């Protein structure tokens, strides 16, 4: 299945599914709600999980026709079952294993799936709350408000060949990535920009889309607010209608 994230053309909403929280009953209800809202993509993965990712992906594909992207938190989450694989490089940090080390180990396994791989420059932003990604990656995030650092890092990622940039506030972040940072990063890029973390209201999703995000990722927020996914998709549709009329 061909999956694309178009830059500056069409907004997308992705729902992040954590394997540890995805019981069968919850997953059935979640996929129904996602289908009704017309969610564009599922992201499957997490920073730390004890549940085989294959099981989650098989369930998602059995219950829904929404494309599934593997969003691996570590090498144990590699699988060939997803429609697309985000090959993440944590370019905001200086942990060599997350810049290239793990990728070298994974390359022989991923070789036969080259047509499904999207290399993504992953930039962790300090949005408060001491997120799991920060702890597990053993790296320091880009300080909140340091827009110039985020923009330069994203630009370097594109120059190195990344096909998308992901600004990550972190699961359970106290706030989302600031719109001024998103605008500055978007202005430097020709590739798609993904934003996630701390998006727990429709107004926040709207602000992130308006600032230039091509795709937003909704995770924990949808567990606290079951209507968030449908609200986010309505916001997406409003932005897409506006872009079509321009």
Secondary structure, 3 states (H helix, E strand, C coil): CCCCCCCCCCCEEEEEECHHHCCHHHHHHHHHHHHHHCCCEEEECCCCCCCCHHHHHHHHHHHCCCEEEECCCCHHHCCCCCCEEEEEEECCCCCHHHHHHHHHHHHHHHHHHHHHEEEEEEEEECCCCCCHHHHHHCCCCECCCCHHHHHHHHHHHHHCCCCEEEEECCCCCCCCCCHHHHHHHHHHCCCEEEEECCCCCHHHHHHHHHHCCCEEEECHHHHHCCCHHHHHHHHHHHHHHHHHHC
